[in-house]
């Protein structure tokens, strides 16, 4: 296992704002009823994992993520295109993010 994941380029109703961005980008969506938490994995264009985020759903099922443009190690990512995969137990949404410097 090389740790490289091939990002899919599908779009969904999950939107990050602002996008493109400098600094931070955030998104919020309503998860299926009964969802307790969600996971977001952000990959670079070569499919390498840049950042993993988790968030709990509130009582209404709202889940929010904020990405500060840093890797799991705390380093700033280079400017470019990234793919965010947001998953709950039942659904997966993918979207593209553009980081500006």
C-alpha positions as CSV (number, residue, x, y, z in Angstrom):
1,X,0.0,0.0,0.0
2,X,1.5,3.3,-1.1
3,X,-0.9,5.5,0.8
4,X,-1.9,7.2,-2.5
5,X,-5.6,7.5,-3.1
6,X,-7.0,8.3,-6.5
7,X,-9.3,11.3,-6.0
8,X,-12.6,11.2,-7.8
9,X,-13.7,14.4,-9.5
10,X,-17.4,14.2,-8.9
11,X,-19.3,17.2,-7.5
12,X,-22.0,17.3,-5.0
13,X,-24.2,19.8,-3.0
14,X,-21.5,20.1,-0.4
15,X,-19.8,23.5,-1.0
16,X,-16.8,25.1,0.6
17,X,-16.8,28.9,1.1
18,X,-14.8,30.7,0.1
19,X,-13.4,28.6,-2.8
20,X,-10.9,29.5,-4.1
21,X,-9.4,30.7,-0.8
22,X,-6.4,32.0,1.2
23,X,-6.3,31.2,4.9
24,X,-9.4,29.2,5.7
25,X,-12.4,27.7,4.0
26,X,-15.5,26.2,5.6
27,X,-18.4,24.1,4.8
28,X,-21.7,23.0,6.5
29,X,-24.1,20.3,5.4
30,X,-27.0,18.4,6.9
31,X,-26.2,14.8,7.5
32,X,-28.7,11.9,7.4
33,X,-30.8,11.5,10.5
34,X,-29.0,9.5,13.2
35,X,-25.6,10.6,12.0
36,X,-23.3,11.3,15.0
37,X,-20.2,12.4,13.3
38,X,-18.6,12.9,9.9
39,X,-15.1,12.7,8.4
40,X,-13.4,14.9,5.9
41,X,-10.2,13.9,4.1
42,X,-8.4,16.4,1.9
43,X,-6.2,15.0,-0.9
44,X,-3.7,16.8,-3.2
45,X,-4.0,16.2,-7.0
46,X,-1.6,13.2,-6.8
47,X,-4.0,11.5,-4.4
48,X,-1.9,11.9,-1.2
49,X,-3.7,12.6,2.0
50,X,-3.0,16.2,3.1
51,X,-5.5,16.6,6.0
52,X,-8.0,14.5,8.0
53,X,-10.8,16.3,9.9
54,X,-13.7,15.0,12.0
55,X,-16.8,16.8,13.2
56,X,-19.8,15.9,15.3
57,X,-23.3,16.4,14.0
58,X,-25.5,18.6,16.2
59,X,-29.1,17.6,17.2
60,X,-30.4,18.8,13.8
61,X,-27.8,16.8,11.9
62,X,-25.7,19.8,10.9
63,X,-22.0,19.1,10.4
64,X,-19.4,21.9,9.9
65,X,-15.8,21.7,8.8
66,X,-13.1,24.4,8.6
67,X,-9.8,23.8,6.8
68,X,-6.9,26.2,7.5
69,X,-4.9,25.1,4.5
70,X,-2.5,23.0,6.6
71,X,-1.5,19.4,6.5
72,X,-1.9,16.9,9.3
73,X,1.7,17.8,10.3
74,X,0.8,21.6,10.5
75,X,2.6,22.6,7.4
76,X,1.0,25.0,4.9
77,X,0.0,23.3,1.7
78,X,1.2,24.6,-1.7
79,X,-1.1,26.6,-3.8
80,X,-3.2,24.4,-6.1
81,X,-6.2,22.1,-6.4
82,X,-7.3,19.7,-3.6
83,X,-10.1,17.2,-3.3
84,X,-12.2,17.0,-0.2
85,X,-14.1,13.7,0.5
86,X,-16.8,14.1,3.2
87,X,-18.2,10.9,4.6
88,X,-21.0,10.0,7.0
89,X,-22.0,6.5,7.7
90,X,-24.3,6.4,4.7
91,X,-23.1,9.1,2.3
92,X,-20.0,10.4,0.7
93,X,-19.6,13.7,-1.0
94,X,-16.6,15.0,-3.0
95,X,-15.7,18.5,-4.0
96,X,-12.8,20.4,-5.3
97,X,-10.9,23.1,-3.4
98,X,-8.5,25.7,-4.8
99,X,-5.8,27.1,-2.4
100,X,-4.3,30.5,-3.4
101,X,-1.2,31.9,-2.0
